[in-house]
Amino acid sequence: MEIIDKALEFEQRKHTFKTTSERIESSREVKDLILSLNAIYKEEKDPEIMDLMKRLTAIKQKIEKRLKGRP
């Protein structure tokens, strides 16, 4: 379960991004993790994987909100 370990590590990381490129890279990384976890979830139907995906999605939304900026 290397993907789950990567996802947990990403979740524990500090999310202070200095530049826009760091935010973009992080957003792409978390998107890949979520999609990989989704593929595992489809096979196993483990509720813990679903909870992890939800937490990662919340982090991703915060990153993307910061990327879009204010109108």
N, C-alpha and C positions, 0 to 999 in steps of 0.2 A: 504494500500500500504506500508506495513512494509518493504518489500524487496527494494523498491525504496528509502525509508528513509535510510536503511542500506548502499545502494550503494552510495548515496549522502554523507553520513558520511565518508565512506571509501575514497571517492574522495577528501574530504576536509582534511583528515588526513595528517600529515607530513610523508613523505616516506624516512626516514633515518633509514636504517636497519644496526645494528651493526654486527649481526652474520648471518651465512648462514641459520640457522634454522629459524630465523625471516623472511628472504626472502622467504623461502619455504612456511612457514605458510601464509604469505601475498599473495603469488602467488596462493595458493590453495583457499584462501578465495575469492579473486577477480574472480577466475574461477567459483566458485559456484554462486557468485552474477551474473555473466554474463549469465550463463546457466538459472538461475531462471528468470532473466529479459527477456531472449529469449522466455521462455515459456509464459510469460505475453504478450510479443509483438506479438506472433503468434495469440493470441486471439483478442487483441485490435487494432493492427496496428497503434499505436501512434508514430509519428515521434520523439517525445521527448524521448521516451524510447530507440529508435534506437540511438539517439545522445548520450545518457548516456552510452549505451553499447560500442559505439565507443571510448568514452573518457576512460572508464575502460579498454578497450582492449589496448589502448596506454600505460596506466600505467603498465598493465600486461607485455607487451612486454619489457618495460624498466627494470622491475624486472628480467625477465627471461634472458635478455641480460647480466645483471650483474651477474646472477647465473652461466651462462656458462663460463664467464671469457674470457680471451684472449688466442688464440691458441699459 
